[in-house]
Amino acid sequence: MQIHILEDKATRISFEIEGADHTICNMLKQELYEDETIKVAGYTINHPYVGKPKFIIETKQGGIPRKAITAAIKRLQKTVEDLSKKAAKELK
């Protein structure tokens, strides 16, 4: 996956994610809303077969979009690791 930054301002960032689909985008969007500094987090895919997901994230005053994204991804990594461990244990 590659990320292309389209806009980067103090409280707003937009970017495209090549190689992502609704699964990853929905997980990231939901996790971003766990951050109290997030004002808006959403994405769109213009065409289901050839479109690249385009994210738009806005933070409240004082929030930093890049930090919010990084923190959300770290939380998702932890969630996936925990799920993987539990599944491995249960499926032995």
Secondary structure, DSSP 8 states (H G I E B T S, - for coil): -EEEEEEE-SSEEEEEEET--HHHHHHHHHHHTTSTTEEEEEEE-SSTTT---EEEEEE-TT--HHHHHHHHHHHHHHHHHHHHHHHHHHT-
